[in-house]
Amino acid sequence: MYLGLDLGTSELKALLLADDHRIVGVARAALTVERPQPLWSEQAPSQWWQALEQVMKELRCAHAEALSAVRAIGLSGQMHGATLLDAAGEVLRPAILWNDGRSGAQCGELTRAVPRLGEIAGNLAMPGFTAPKLLWVREHEPEIFRRTARVLLPKDWLRFMLSGEAVSEMSDAAGTLWLDVGARDWSDELLAATGLTRDHMPRLVEGSEVSAKLKPELAARWGVGDGAVLIAGGAGDNAASAVGMGLVEPGQGFVSLGTSGVVFVSTDRFLPNPAQAMHAFCHALPKRWHQMSVMLSAASAVSWAAKTFKLTDEAALLEAAASVSLADRARCPLFLPYLSGERSPHNNPNAQGALFGLTHAHGPAEIAYAVAEGVSFGLRDGFDTLRLPADMPLREVALVGGGARSVWWGQLLADIFQVPLTLYAGSETGGALGAARLAWLADGGAVAEVCTLPPVKQQLAPSSEGVDGHKTRHARFQVLYMALRDQFR
């Protein structure tokens, strides 16, 4: 039995996986985000631990026997968050999250300090990454910076609390801008540019390797295992989702409709394209990398619109959007979904949302359609930044994340991307399932045995109907962003 822990932005999820691939139990605990100033996004790590205590209590109540059979734990989580610890291991300030945009000026500073940044890290300097956050702390909170002895990513702080060990792994570390992504090692040059050294960094392992062991007192309190319980290296949330869906071979990928929107493709080599804000990261398995585009507001834009326009929930908004006929889509307003700035392909933390072209004829259904379409266009822009070589064709694209529950939205994406999308069973558990699978690998499992594809629920083939309309509106969407770009300040 294996336990996967997925520390997301809005919830912490725990999943028990049997070695016949059965998901035995799942528990969730909600998390909240604090935004004390514009562009800021923070969480107190103590909230993560409280959530972990809650899910472990639920699992023990519902699945005590399975929990007692756990041999290894895997960790997945939101990437890029800066969790700062002092020499005693105490948290110094709330963690600065992946969707925090305060460090835009520091990104320019880092780029000037290391002209080879994209070559080494495989990515442009963006406020979401960890390194610019530390430059911001050094400038605005110098006493906190002086006392910082260790910087950990969110899931790695959980590992520290679970084991007492400061360890990270390649996929999450690749999102810090401190990793030499091709070499899979910390870069002294990038660390020095932010006033840090390797002493501030956790030890690195591969995601499928053993990183630590669970503290005996926690194992006893939670009823986990009957001996030494291993903790796998784990993965950043998207790499973990790929492992959970069995998408680990070159050319396999997914589109994720979570809080953020992601287009992810596995590769067998380091293939950076920083000029278009595409991310090139390590995968969670040795000798694997991945390309990834990220938009910061995907399903979260749908949640915002449902609340703002007084619809019951996200499902109600998507149902309203689906009621707009193909012929009537052309008269809907356009929506720019940049509610938290944007990464791929714009790298613009100041980008903002917009509803354009409203008239008296527009009601909730037309606005709902515009929102779902705008997110889809943003994902298509990210998809177009991927650069796969001729010997690595795109083999398979899955649809994952909470938004994947809407088959209508999935079909809209297939039509806009003009690629087939596959819905797999259990896709909503991707990160936690991937973490559990990495635990299985750390316990001696083989990749071919562990990283299998789940059963297919549905395949969404792109429709030729309405393609010209999508192309026309997508072109207007892109023109609208360019026309407003200089006003987003």
Buried (B, 14 or more C-beta within 10 A) or exposed (E): BBBBBBBBBBEBBBBBBBBEBEBBBBBBBEBEBEEEEEBBBBBBBEBBBEBBBBBBBBBBEBBEEBBBBBBBBBBBBBBBBBBBBBEEBEBBBBBBBBBBBBBBEBBEBBBEBBEEBBEBBBBBBBBBBBBBBBBBBBEEBEEBBEBBBBBBBBBBBBBBBBBEBBBBBBBBBBBBBBBBBBEBEBBEBBBEBBBBEBEBBBEBBBBBBBBBBBBEEBBEEBBBBEEEBBBBBBBBBBBBBBBBBBBBBBBBBBBBBBBBBBBBBBBBEBBBBBEBBBBBBBBBBEEBBBBBBBBBBBBBBBBBBBEEBEBEEBEBBBBBBBBBEEEEBEEBBBBBBBBBBBBBBBBBBBBBBBBBBEEEEBEBBBBBBBBBBBBBBBBBBBBBBBBBEEEBEBBBBBBBBBBBBBBEBBBBBBBBBBBEBBBBEBBBBBBBBBBBBBBBBBBEBEBEEBBEBBEEBEEBEBBEEBEEBBEEBBEEBEEBBEEBBEEBE
